[in-house]
Amino acid sequence: MFLIALASSTTIGHAASHQATGDDATQFTRHKHLVEHVTSQGCAYCPWGDHVLELLAEMRDDIARVSIHNNLGASDQFRTFKADAIGNLLRYDAMPEAAFDRTPCDGVFMQVVSIQPEYAQDKAQALSDQLDSNVITPVLADVVIDAEYNEATRQLSVIVSGDVKSNFEATFGNTVGLTIYLTEDSLVAWQQDEATRVEDFVHNNVFRETMTNYKGDVLKWNDDKTHYHNEYTYTLKADWAPENMNIVAFVHCSTSTVPIQPVINCQTLAIRELLPQPILPAPGDVTGDGQVDIADVNAVIDIMLGKAEQTAAADVTGDGQVDIADVNAVIDIMLGK
């Protein structure tokens, strides 16, 4: 564990979380399905594709979306050289297209995700069905993210590790990589939407950077190759909002000759979970002194009579007003009722 002042940490994806699959009662869970979406601000029909993927994410909680911006028709402010490189790696033909766990469906690797809005729900359902039935890469590895963020230095420290099944190397060989993306949500900027330029479009899941090589890094193994452990640090740029950012880590097949690199397993972590959380007052603690007593009863009465300014803590019943019901609620809490 990193020891950094003013930092907080969390871990997600412990290897203890397994599920039985087929004949293997210790098969690892597929934490997330990786969806790499190639898009652009200048793409007139990309909002249609974005809508389809939003519907897909509403249908299921195991989607890790990454929007990789390239230029189309105009300079895209979210496009980077690494985004270009990833787009070339995925070998997209048009926009918007997406790869699903980097696994082809009916022989198609990059799939068009845009469709008229009236058919968007059906398209999202079809993609969900595809993930359930057509993603065949076996899950023989766990992905655990252990991370810390230092608010003072903006340094993000990440460990990605995991156990693997005994037949992992026999199944995938020694050409397995780990890739870590950083993404950001809630970016308000222009977007072409059919013939209209929308100035306040909300861009989510925007690819910002990789903590690894964009093609992936080799896994760092223990002596008997049953566990990998990779460590990274990165300083977030000043104009990135950590509360809106995500870590997306995935283990995948990796070869130098074939662009298709099936994703073995994927996990995400929201960086906001690493930020200090506000301490909310306990119900009835109107004065905020850490206890519920007669001072809190008097505080509610003063607010009710207009002798003090209203606070959210005084509305103990949560009905939008401070009245005798709140006084009684504080008394009940004070008396242990």
Buried (B, 14 or more C-beta within 10 A) or exposed (E): EBEBEEBBBBEBBEBEEBEEBEEBEEBBBBBBBBBBBBBBBBBBBBBBBBBBBBBBBEBBEBBBBBBBBBBBEEEBEBBBEBBBBBBEBBEBEEBBBBBBBBBBBEEEBBBBBBBEEEEBBEBBEBBBEBBEEEBEBBBBBBBBBBBBBBBEBBBBBBBBBBBBBEEBBEBBEEBBBBBBBBBBBEBEBBBBBEEEBBEEBEBBBBBBBBBBBBBBBBBEBEEEEEBBBBEBBBEBEEEBEBBBBBBBBBBBBBEEEEEBBBBBBBBBBBBBBBBEEEEEBEBBBBBEEEEBBEEBBBBBBBBBEEEBEEBEBBBBBEEEEBBEBBBBBBBEBBEEE
